[in-house]
Amino acid sequence: YPPSGRQQIALPNRAIEFAFSTQLDRSSISITVAPNIELEYFTANNEMSIYIKPIDEWTENVEYKMVLNVESLDGQVLDSPINYTFNPFYAQEIPAIE
């Protein structure tokens, strides 16, 4: 989450979630992104989700292409890496009613 493609986001450092049906081997996580930015990731939900976010911020109207590869704790591998495209734009502020 959010779905691949152009997405409105409220926070410029929003994490992207990838959820799985089995526990992940954290040491097997491999993430590449273009254009290259510094990312951090963490697992949650009993090691069944990966959250990826930029160290600084996503740049608005830039298309990021990510490739994610991971194995489960019991050695299952993905049929192919996950290819994900993310193009954020920021939510517009709603003017205050005076």
Secondary structure, DSSP 8 states (H G I E B T S, - for coil): ---SEEEEESSTT--EEEE-SS-B-GGG-EEEEES---EEEEEETTTTEEEEEESS---TT--EEEEEE-BBTT--B-SS-EEEEEEEEE--------
